[in-house]
Amino acid sequence: MYDWLLFLHLIAAFLLAVTVVVYSAVALGAAAPGRTLFVADRCWDVGGLGTLLLGIWLALYLDEYDFFDGWIIGAIVLWFVATGLGQSLQRRTPAGESAQVAAMHWLRTLVVLGLLVLMIWKPGA
């Protein structure tokens, strides 16, 4: 069971990476049709929900981790911050606010990298 949970959690995390890569291209000036951004946003929706639910399931499933470990709480907080920034990006992108879109994207990218650091090194675990 653990192997499947971890596998699906990682697949969901790769979907988040898809969104970050697509929006990085947009922030660097690439033209992205609406369909491309739609797919990137849906990857974030599915990947975000998957990482959150499967991550919590993993934390509850494994005896060596507790749901209230600092790195798990930190990861959940960063997940909510990244999701909030993504929702703001979705609202601002069609309006053509390119400078704000780029700034918010790079901020979300830093938050996602922080989330990745917590997931890999699990400080305090």
N, C-alpha and C positions, 0 to 999 in steps of 0.2 A: 504494500500500500504506500509506504514512504516513497519508494522510487517513482511511482506514478504521480504522487502529489508534487514532488520536487520537479519532475519533468514538466508537468503542466504549468507549474509556477514559473519555470524558466521560459517556457514558450510564451506565456503571458508577458513576461518581462521583455522578450524580444519584440513583441508587438508595440510596447512602449518605445523601444528604440527606433522602430520604423517611423513613428510620429516625430521623434526628435530629429532624425535624419532628414525627413521631408521638410520640416519647418526650418531646419538649418539651411537647406538649399534656398528656400524662400527668403530667409533673412539675409542671405548672401546675394540676393538679387535675381535668382532664377524665377522665370515665369511659371506659375503653377495653375493649371486649369482648376476650376471648381471641383471637378470630379476627383482630382488628385488630393486636394485638401479634405474632401469628404471622406475618402478612404483612409487618409492619415488620422482624421478625427475619430473614425469608427475603430481604428486600430487602438487608439488611446482608450476609448470607451471599453472595449472588450479586454484589452491588456490590463487596464487599470483595475477593473472589477476583478479580473482573474488573479492579478498579483495580490490584491487585498484579501480576497476570500481564501485563496489557496495558501497565502502566507499565514493568515490567522489559523487556518486548519493545521498547517504544519507545526506552528508554535504550540497548539493544543495537543497535537498527536505525539510530539517528541517529549520524553520525560526530562531531557537535559535543558530544555528551554521553558521559561515561564512567560505567559502572555504579558506580564508586567515587567519583563526585563527592559532595561533602559534603551537598548539598541532596537528593540521591537517597537516600543512606544515612539522612539525617535523616527523610525521608518514610517510608521503610520502618520505621524504629524507631517513629515516631508511628503508623503503621498498626497495628503489633503492639500498641502501648499502647491504642489505641482499640478494637481487637478484644477485648483482654483485659477492658477495662472493660465492653464490651458483653456479654460472656459472664457477667460478674458481675451485670450488670443482669438478664439473662434468668433467672438463678437466684433473685434477690431479689424480682423483681416479683410472682410468684405468692404469695410468703410475706407480702406486704403490708407490707414494710419501706419505707414511703413516704418517710421522711426520707432514708434511705440511698440509695434508688433515685433520688430527685431530685438528691442531691449527686453521685452517680456519673454520672448523665446529664449534668449541667452540666459536670463534669470532662471527660467524653468529648466534649462539644460543643466545649470549648476546645481539646482535642487535635485534633479534626477541623478547626477553624478554623486551627490552626497548620499542619496538613497542607496546607490550601488555600493559605495564605500561601506555603509552600514551592513548591507547584506553580505558582503564578502568577508570583511574582517570581524564583524560582530563584537565590537568593543565591549568589554565587561562580561562577555559570556563565558 
